[in-house]
Amino acid sequence: MFALIVKLKNILYDEGWFTQLHAQQPVISIGNISSGGTGKTPCTMMIARLLNQMNVQASLLSSGYKRTGVGEVIIMQEYSMIADITPEMVGDEVYLHAMSGLYHTVISNQPKYKSISSFSTPIIIDDGFQHRRIARDLDIVLINKKDLHDRILPFGRLREPLESLQRAHVIMCPDDTSEVDIRQYMSPDALFLRIAFHIDIPYFMNKQVVPDSYRKHPIMAVAGIANPQRFFDTLTSNGFTVRHSHWFKDHFSYTEEHVHALCTEASKHQCKAIAITEKDFVKLHSFEYVFTKHEIEVLVIPIITHILEGKEELQDYLYSICSQKAINQ
């Protein structure tokens, strides 16, 4: 039934029975066809950095998954965070985007299309591939080896069939999947990119850089993300000594009691430090006093995206979209 609904919706949009909203600004969507854990957040930030390097101001629109706020919530405007905004109000991933300082404006709204006229710069839509109500100038989709052998919900993790990749202008692949295997589902004119996720410079909760010597200290890995095993593998492959780990469900809401328990657990395993993702940092930094009380250091591990193949072609694509839209206005 789910597959039938998805197929019918796409047919109605493709045939023009459902109308799309067209923004005055260029719209760039970053998405996937599976549910969670593909690395959309670091890829979205990578696109924002590329635009900034081209002297193009970028903004972000997201639904703010599992947020408590309702309606349109403006998180950042003209590169300044709005006071009294919390990760719970707008969603942890959106808050992380705002903290990066990469965006002119950051807005959380569900449904997304209701905020499409609130921007004055090019718009990046986080997780936008299935949100077809908004017309986009560039559709970027992440795909990996697992997706090619998965099934559509509820029997698998796919939100759309592989044939939907025909709508994508750019496909990003973060593993060693053969381009030939993916090309059969892509539009002939689509661009294929090979990407990789790497650790950026780790830092303590107080923002000081973590010295390399900490890689030899036994640490406890903690994450509330969709793919915690990838976080664990990233830590170990970068020389960190992970003695123990504790995983929570994706978008987990931590309380003071959880943090006390984690510190006790770390001490039990002779770990003087806990390593977390940046996504978890936005929800845990308010509990810094608890970690300090237990004398537990917190290492924040930022993940960034590198383009291994196709960077120049993507830059040309982005420049063409942004400049052409500016001419037409």
N, C-alpha and C positions, 0 to 999 in steps of 0.2 A: 504493500500500500504506500509506504514512504517513497519508494522508487517511482511509483506511478505519479504521485503528487509532484515530485521534483521534475519529472519529465514533462508533465503537463504545464507546469509553471514556466519552464524554459521555452516550450513551444509557443506559449501565449506571448512571451516577451519577444522571441525571435520573429514572430509573424506580425508584431505590432498591435496585438489586441490589448496588451498592457502597456501603458505609456511610461516613459522614463523622464525623470527630472534632469534638466541640463543646467549645470552650474556655470556661472560667469567665469569662474577660475578653472584652470586645468585640474582634472581629477585623476589621481593615480591610486589604484587599489592594490593592496598586498593581501593575498589570501591563500587558501589551499582547498583541497577537496576532502580532507580527512578531519577528524575531530581532535584537535589539540596536539601539542608536542612536536611541531615541525620547525619551530624557530622563527615564527613570524615577527616577534618583537625585535630581535637584533637585525633582521632583514629590513624591517620598516625604518629603523634608525639608520641603517646603512644608506637607504634611499634618501633620507633627510640630509645626511652628511654630504652625499654627492650633489644634491641641489644647492646646499650651502656653499660648497666649493665652486659652484658655477655662479655664485652671487644671486641665487634664487631663494627667496624666503619661502619656507614651507610651513604648513599648518597640518594639524592632525584631527581627524574625526573618528570616534570610536563609540560603540554601544556601551562600553564599560561593563563587561561581563560580571555578573553577580554583585553589582553595585547596590547600595541602599538608597541613593538619591533617585529622584524621579524628574522627568522632563529634561530640558536642556540645562546642563551645568557647564559653565565656562571655567576652565581650570587655569588657563594661561592666556594672557592677552598682551600683545606687544612685548613678548619675551619676559613678562613678569607674572609670577604665580599669584593667583587670587588668594587673599587671606582666608583662613579657616576652612580650607578645602582639605579633606582627609581621603586616604586611599579607599576607605570603606564607602564613602559617598559616591565616588566616581569610577571605582574599579582599580585594582592594584597595577595592572599593566598600563593603563592610561596615565596613572599617577607617575609611574616610572618614566614614561615618555616625557611628561612635563618636567620632571626633575633633570632630564638630560640637557635641557637648555637649547635643544635643537630647533624648537618650533616657535613661530610667531604667535600662533593661537592654537590652543588645545581645547576641544569640546567633547563632552560625553553626552550622548543622547540615544534614546531607544524609542522609536526607530530612528536610524541615522538620518534619513532623508529630510526630517523636519528641521535639521540645522544646516542644510546645504547652502542656504543664502546668507549665513552668518560669517562668511570668510572673505578676506580681502587679498589673500595670497593663494598660490597653488595648494590644493588639498590632497593629503595622503589619507586614504581610508584604510584603517586597520581592520583586517578580516572582512574584506568587502566583496569577495568573489560571488557569494550567494546573495548579496544585497543588490538585486538587479533594478530596483526602483530608481537608483541613481545611475545616470549614464556616466561612463568613465572614458577618459582619453587613453589610458594605459592600464591593462589588467595584467598584474604579475602574480604568478601562482607557484608556490613551492610544491615540489613532488619528490618523493623518495622511493626507494626500492620496495618498501613494505606496501605502499599505496598501489603499486602495480599488481600485487597479488592479493589484495584485500577485497572485501565485499561491502556492498552498500548497507547503511543502517537499516534495521537493527541487528543484522546478522554479522556485520563488520563495523569498521570505523569510517567508511566513506560517506560523505554528505552528498556527493554527486557521483555519477558514473564517470569513468575515465574519458568517455566521449565528450564530456563537458569541457575538457582541456582545449577543444577547438576554439573556444571563446577567448583564450588567453593570448595576449600579445608577447609575453615573455614567460618562459619556464625557468625556474631556478631549481637546481638539483644539488643537494648537499652530500651526496655519497657517490659511490663508484658505479652507479647504474649506467649502463650503456646509453648513449644518446640515441642510438638506433632504436632501442626498446621503447623510448619515450616518444620519439618522432612520429611513430605510427598513430599517436593520439593527438598530435599537435597540428595546428594550422600550418600550411606550407610556408607562410611568411613569418611565422613566429620565431623569436630569438631564443636560443638555448644558452643558459649560463650555468657554469659549474662554480659552486660556492663552497666555502668551508667555514666552520665556526671555530674561533680561537679565543683563548683567555686573553683579556686585556690586563692591565696592571692591577693586581688585587690591592684592596685597601681595607683598613680597619673601619669599624663603625664610625669612628671620629674623623674619617676621611684621610688619615695618614697612610702612606704607602706601606704595604707589608714587605718586610725584608725577605730576601730569598732563603735565609736560614730557616724560616718557618716551614718550608717545604719538607724539612726533615723531622719536624715535631709531629707527634701523633695528634691527629685532629679528628673531630666528629663532623660528618657531613649531614646537613639538615636541609630539606627542600619540600615545598608544597607546590609542585609543578606536575605537568602531565607526563613528563618523561624523566623521572629522577635517576634512572640508570645511566642516562647520557651524562648527567651532571657528575655522578660518581666516576664514570669512565674518564671524563674530562679532567677531573682532579688528579686521578692516578696517572694518567698519561702525561700530565704536566709536573710530575715529580712530588706531588703531595702524598703524605703518608696517612691514609684514611684508615683509622683503627676501628671506627664504628660509624653507623649511619642510622638515621631516623627519617622516614619519608611520611609526608602527609598528603592528603588529596589535593588536587589542583585548586588554586585560589583559596587555600585554607585560611581561616580567620583565627589568628593567634590571640590568646588571652595571657594575662600575667601568670596564671597557674600553669599554662603550657610552657612558658619560658622558664619558670622555676624548675619544672620537671625536666626540661632539656638540659639545664645546667647541672642538675643532680646526676642525670644520666651520663653527661660528659665526664664529670668527676669520677664516677664509678668506673669508667673505662680509661682512667688516667689521661684524659684529654684536656689540655689547658686552653684549647681553642675550638670554636665551632665555625665551619665554613658554610656560607649560605649564598643563594643566588641574589642578584639585584632585585628580582621580583619579590623575594621574601624580605629583603632589606627594607622596602618601603613600608612594610607592615610591622617589622620588628624594631626599627630604630627608636620608636617611642618607649621601648622597654630596655634601653641601654642601662638604666640604673639597676635593673635586675641582674644583667650580666656582670656589671661592675661589682655588685654585692657578692656574687659567687666567684669573683676573680676569674671569669671566663672571657677570653678575647673572642671577638667576632670578626672573621675574615669574610669580606664581601668579594665575590668572584664575578667580575663583569665578563660577559661574552659578546664578542663582536663578530661581524660577518666580513669575510674577505671574498672578493670575486676572483676566481682562478682563471676563468675563461669568459671572454665576452664583455669585459668592463668598458672598453672604448665604444663598442656598439650600443651598450646601454646608455652611456653618457650622451651619445649622439641622439638617441631616441628621446631622452628626457629634454635635451635642449630643443629639439624640433617641436615637441609638444608645447613646451612653455613659451617659446618664441612665437609660434604660429597662433596660439590663442591670444597672445598679447596684440598681435597685428590685427586680428579680427575684431577686437573689442573697440 
